Amino acid sequence: MPNTSKSSKKASSGAAKTEFVDFSTPLYRSSVACVAELQKNSLDAAAEQASEWVAAGKKACGNLPVAAPTFFFDMFGLTMRTIVETQKNMIDLAVEQSQSMSAIAKQRTGEYSKITEGVANTFRATVARSVETQKKALEFAGAQSKAFCETTRKQMGNGPASAMVESFEQGTNTMIEAQESILSAITKPFAVAANA
């Protein structure tokens, strides 16, 4: 029967989150870089087209009988180049921020996984110590019960009281064995999770 305890699901979900982040972070980063490159290429195309329009405008105004206002065309060209460079710098900044944020997310996921694993290990250790203490108490109770029964048999002899003592001893041993098996069953999921 598969182990479906909540603690093992939560412990493995931390590892799954880390694996997902490890898988998806490079994909995310490369996607952002591709989109940024596409945007830069479109800005380059827009700048080239603006330069062509400026050149065409200058050429068209050169055929006019009056002096051509080349200053406006030069200013428009400079403005377009500045806008394009500013946009490219903003895209580069967005890519850098995106990479920084994904690195932070990856680091946080790793830290959360470590914290979750630490808490799970501490809980496992606490349960193991508690079970160990209870088993020692059961062993002590078993030894005390055995000593009581042996002393009672010696004092009472082999009469009807001996049968009562025998019955009491068997009941006590059965109860102690049942408690020990319950404690073993309680610790099995933790042992499986620790070995996984």
N, C-alpha and C positions, 0 to 999 in steps of 0.2 A: 504494500500500500504506500503510495507516495506521501512524502511529508508535506502537509499543507498548513503547518502552523503559521500564525501571523508573524511571529518573530523571524522565521526563516524567510518569509516573503519580503519583509522589510529589510533584512540584511542583504538579500540578493538584489533588491531594488536599488540600493546604493551603488552596487557594482554595475548594474544595468545602466543607471544614469551616467556613471563615469564612462562606460563603453559608448553610450550614445553621444556624449559630448566629444569623446576622442574621435568618433567617426564623423560627426557632423561639423565640427569646428573647421577642419581644412576645407570641407565642401562649402561652408558658408563664406570663408575667407576668399576662396577662389571665385565664387559667384560674385562677391562684392568687387573683386579686382576686375572681372570680366565686364561688369556693368560700368565700372569707372572707365575702363578702356573704351567701351562703346561711346560713352558720353564725351570723352576727350576727342575721339575720332569725329563725332558729329560736330563738336565745336570747331575742330580744325577745318571741316568741310564748310561750316558757316563762315569762318574767317576767310577761307579761300574765295568763297562766293562773294563775300563783301568786298574783298580786294578786286575781284573781277568787275563788280558793279562800280567801284570807285574809278577803276581804269576806264571803263566804258563811259562813265559820266564825264571824266576829264576829256576823253577823246571827243565826246559829243559836244562839250562846251568849247572845245578848241576850234570847232567849225563855225562858231558864232562870230558875228562881226565885232562884238564888244569883247573886252578882256574877260577871260574865264575866271570864275571864283574858285580857284584851286584850293584856297585856304579851307573852304568848307569840306571839300573832298578829302584833303589831308587830315583835317580834324576828325571827320567821320571814320577814316581808316585807322587812325590812332585810337579812337574810342573803341572801335570794334576789337582791335588787337588787345587793348587793356581789359576789355570785358572778357574776352576769350581766356586770357592768361589768369585773370581773377577767378573765373569759373573753374579752370583747371586746378588752380591752387586749392579752391574749396573742395573739389572732388578728391584731391590728394589728402586733404585734411580729413574728409569723411572716411576715406579708406583707412587711414592711420587710426582714427578713433574706433572704427569698426573692428580692426585687428586688436586694438587694446582692450575693447570691451569683450571680445571673444576670449582673449587670454585671461581676463579677469573672471569671466564666467567659468572657464575651464578650471582655473585655480580654485574658485569657490566650490565647484562641484567636487573636486578632489578633496578639499578640506572637509566638506560636509560628509563625504564618504568616510574619511578618516574618523571624524567625530562619531558618526553612526556606528562604525566598526568598533571604536573604543567603548562606546556605551554598551553595545551588544556583548563585547568581551567581558566588561565589568559585570553585567547582569548575569552572564553565564557563570562567572567565577563566584558571584554571590550565591546563586542557586546551588552550585556545586558544594560550596562551604556549608551552606545550610543543610543540604542533604547529608553531607558527611557528618555534621554534628548530630543530626537526628539519628543516623545509623549508629553512631557511637552510643547515643542515649539508649537506643533499642538493644544494643549489645549489652550495655550495663544492666538494663532491665531484665534481659534474658538471663544474665549471670546471677542477678539477685534472686530471680524467680527460681532458678535451678538450685541455688544454695538454700533458699527457703524450703523448697520441696524435699531436698535431701535431709535437712535438719528435721523437718516434720516427720518424715518416714522413720528416721532413727528414734525419735521420741515416741511415736505412736505404734510402731511395729507393723506387722503385716495384716492387720485387721481391716474392717470396713473403711476406716479412715484412710488407709493406704490407697484404696480405690478412688476416694475423693481427691486425694492429693495427686494421684496419677492423672485424673481427669482435669484437674486444675492446671497441671503442668502442660498437658497436651493443648488445652485451650490457650494458655499463655503463649506457647511456642507457635501455634497457628496464627495468633494475632500478630506476633512479632514478625513472622515470615510474610504475612499479608502486608504489613506496613513497609517492610523492606522491598517487596515487589512493587508496591505503589511508588516508593521513592525512586526505584530503578526506572520505572515507566516514566516518571516525571522528568528524569534527567536524560532520557534517550534523545528527544528532539534537540537538546542543547549539544549533545555529543555529536550528532549528525551534522548540525550546523557548524560546529567548531572544526570538524574534519573536512567540510566542503570548501 
